[in-house]
Amino acid sequence: MKSILTVVSVFLFQSVIGQITVDKNFMPKSGDKVFYTNAELGNSKTYEAKGASVNWDFSNLKLAFQDAEEYKSARSINFFFLTMDFGVKVADSLGFGTIMMRDIYDIYNVTNGAFRAEGRSIKYNGFPIPQNYSDKDEIYKFPLDYGDIDTSTFKVAFNLQGLGSLIQQGTRINEVEGWGSLQLPYKTFSNCLKIKTTINGIDSLKFMGINLPIPNRRIEYKWFAPGIKNPVLIIAGTVLGNRFTPTNVKFQEAEKEIVGFYATRKELFVNETTQLNDTSSMSGIFRQWEITPSTYSLESGANLGDSALLISFNEIGKYSVKLTKRNRFGTKLSTKNDYIEVKEKQVIDVTSIADAEANKEILIYPNPFSNKLNIETDSKISALRVIDNLGQTVYLDKLNKGILELEDIPVGVYILKLTTEKGTETRRVIKQ
């Protein structure tokens, strides 16, 4: 009997230390900003795993972009919500037919017993309209431990100035169905708690005497990690029949370079083309490139709002590039001064180089050649350069055992420059 109790005690002890309890300390507060990296899940169904001591491996998520959730004080969104904690913008706009609502915020309160959505704020025709939930939506009931299940209902309605109303109502079911370790692309978390939320909802639009109910069923999988506010991973999607389709995958990560870019070529000649590529982690509804000075040309079909901008430069000099991005969280930019350098082509007249004046101490053969040149000299060659008739270097290296291998360059006339302790020697060579 004693040994049985010991085994049971060890099992219970491992279960207790292997998981966390989610309470109000895991919830955000006014002024917080959480950075989420949005990702593509692919065909993985790792999110379905449940139970004790599970290892959820999402290390191969394909990263897309980074965005932020900003928690504003409720009163700053709408003074009507003076007694509530904070709000989060959930959509820039929401339309039903000719009715268009903007700046939609959910308003929350956090207590020792629950995290609730208690209000919603929208703008209609430029006027902020507050609305309290007639049945508050309990997002979480505290405390949350492995094995817990709770069910709640919610209802909120908007009256649109005599035009009609929008009613959202439904049932929320939370199941704490697993604990274990969670692997993300940048970090592994131990002792995480997984919560599955099923929302069975109906959105009803009443307009000009017509009631249009739209049923929707959603599932959210969320993982909480010790000491971190908000879920570290969220996988959400829709349910049609019995099939779940993930539509939103995001995980917490430190703030990255919000706005960034690079050029495929930073050094080029006049009228040559390069491509500016937007690598920003910040998603945005607005993008604008600015290049100074303005002596450049956009390739056919290109515009300064492209994510990949094809551009050529009309004059020599150094060019600065600025990229501006804007979304609902604000405007950010990145500037790189003297980022691109445009040079003038150096065209060499090969006929001006007289072979008769060549240094007889350096023997180069055969000339013309097919793929290889032999170079013989008593002087030590420290470097050599092969230049085409446009002044571009097509080969730059040290000599290898007296043989220069040039099978990769096209047929044509070239200038061969050799550097020795006696100086630089220039020869004309022909590949045929």
Order of alpha helices (4+ residues) and beta strands (2+ residues): alpha-beta-beta-beta-beta-alpha-beta-beta-beta-beta-beta-beta-beta-beta-beta-beta-beta-beta-beta-beta-beta-beta-beta-beta-beta-beta-beta-beta-beta-beta-beta
